[in-house]
Amino acid sequence: MNLSEEVLMGIAAVSVTLIGFSGVVTALGRKQDKSWSRPEAIQLFALVAPSIVTLTSAFVPIGGHLVTENSDFVWRFSNAFCFFGHLFGVTYFIRMGSGLPVRFSHKVGLTCTFSVMAILLVSTLGLGEWYQFTFLLGLLLGIGVSVHNFYLLLSP
């Protein structure tokens, strides 16, 4: 499998779209006379952070191939970047969201997230050979989490 720049740019475009929708939702939903409540701040972070991780991660291999021709290094580094981005997001979400109600879809989402993060870590350490495929899974994880958070925002 060989990921082209067009695929990476397409994923980046989807991420930018999700970030834009998050901005519209935030602008329309924010009350101007009150400050942000803790659940609202977590919800905003959950809407924006996965798309930002996906967006920035999508450009890592493009820039990496400009710096070096060692393809294995570029993809392993890209997997590491994606892993640490998701690790930051999950850690923040769990830490700040403790004490708030948890839905079944949160549990399923966290299970999927931890699974993909484990695969990214294995690929980063060079224990697998599917560097580009695992990187693609990491990017799709960010898009999936963003779409899931939009669903949660719109559902009662």
C-alpha positions in Angstrom: 0.0 0.0 0.0 1.3 3.4 -1.0 -0.4 6.5 0.4 -0.2 9.3 -2.1 -0.1 13.0 -1.4 -3.6 13.3 -2.8 -5.1 10.9 -0.2 -3.3 12.7 2.6 -4.5 16.1 1.3 -8.1 14.7 1.0 -8.0 13.6 4.6 -6.6 17.0 5.6 -9.5 18.7 3.7 -12.1 16.6 5.6 -10.4 17.6 8.8 -10.5 21.3 7.9 -14.2 20.9 7.1 -14.9 19.3 10.5 -13.0 22.0 12.3 -15.0 24.6 10.4 -18.3 22.9 11.4 -17.1 22.9 14.9 -16.5 26.6 14.8 -20.0 27.2 13.5 -21.5 25.0 16.1 -19.5 26.7 18.8 -20.4 30.2 17.6 -24.1 29.4 17.4 -24.2 27.5 20.6 -22.2 29.8 22.9 -24.1 32.1 25.2 -22.5 35.5 25.2 -23.6 36.5 28.7 -22.1 33.4 30.4 -18.7 31.9 30.6 -18.0 28.4 29.4 -19.1 25.6 31.7 -16.8 22.6 32.2 -19.0 20.2 30.0 -19.1 22.9 27.3 -15.3 23.3 27.3 -14.8 19.5 27.1 -17.4 19.3 24.3 -15.6 22.0 22.4 -12.2 20.2 22.9 -13.8 16.9 21.8 -15.1 18.5 18.6 -11.9 20.3 17.6 -8.9 18.3 18.9 -9.3 15.0 16.9 -9.6 17.0 13.6 -6.6 19.1 14.4 -4.5 16.0 15.2 -5.6 14.5 11.9 -5.0 17.7 10.0 -1.5 18.2 11.3 -0.6 14.4 11.1 -1.6 14.3 7.4 1.1 16.8 6.6 3.9 15.0 8.5 4.8 12.4 5.9 4.6 15.0 3.1 7.1 17.2 4.9 9.1 14.1 6.0 9.7 13.0 2.4 11.0 16.5 1.6 13.6 16.1 4.4 14.7 12.5 3.9 14.3 9.7 1.5 14.3 7.0 4.2 10.6 6.0 3.8 10.6 3.7 6.8 11.8 6.5 9.1 9.2 9.0 7.6 6.3 6.6 8.2 7.5 5.5 11.6 7.9 9.1 12.7 4.4 10.0 11.2 2.9 7.1 13.2 4.6 8.4 16.3 3.3 12.0 15.7 -0.2 10.7 15.2 0.1 8.4 18.3 1.2 11.2 20.6 -1.5 13.6 19.2 -4.2 11.1 20.0 -2.6 10.3 23.4 -2.7 13.9 24.4 -6.4 14.2 23.3 -7.5 11.0 25.1 -5.6 11.9 28.2 -7.1 15.4 28.4 -10.6 14.0 27.6 -10.4 11.4 30.3 -8.9 13.7 32.9 -11.3 16.6 32.4 -14.3 14.4 31.8 -14.1 12.4 35.0 -17.2 12.7 37.0 -19.4 13.5 33.9 -21.9 11.0 32.6 -20.5 8.3 30.2 -22.5 6.8 27.4 -22.1 3.4 25.8 -20.8 5.1 22.7 -18.0 6.7 24.7 -16.9 3.3 25.9 -17.0 1.8 22.4 -15.1 4.9 21.1 -12.4 4.7 23.7 -12.0 0.9 23.0 -11.5 1.7 19.3 -9.2 4.6 20.1 -7.0 2.5 22.4 -6.9 -0.3 19.8 -5.7 2.0 17.0 -3.3 3.8 19.4 -1.8 0.4 20.3 -1.4 -0.4 16.5 0.2 3.0 16.0 2.7 2.4 18.8 3.6 -1.1 17.4 4.2 0.5 14.1 6.2 3.4 15.6 8.5 0.9 17.3 9.1 -0.9 14.0 7.5 -4.1 15.2 5.1 -4.2 12.2 5.6 -3.7 8.4 2.4 -1.9 7.6 3.5 1.6 8.4 1.3 3.4 5.9 -1.8 1.4 6.7 -1.5 2.0 10.4 -1.0 5.7 9.7 -4.1 5.7 7.7 -6.0 4.1 10.6 -4.7 6.8 12.9 -6.0 9.5 10.5 -9.3 7.8 10.1 -9.6 7.5 13.9 -9.5 11.3 14.2 -12.2 11.8 11.6 -14.3 9.0 13.2 -14.0 10.6 16.6 -15.0 14.0 15.3 -18.0 12.6 13.5 -19.0 10.7 16.6 -18.8 13.9 18.7 -21.0 15.7 16.2 -23.5 12.9 16.5 -23.4 13.3 20.3 -23.9 17.0 20.0 -26.9 16.7 17.9 -28.5 13.7 19.7 -30.7 14.4 22.8 
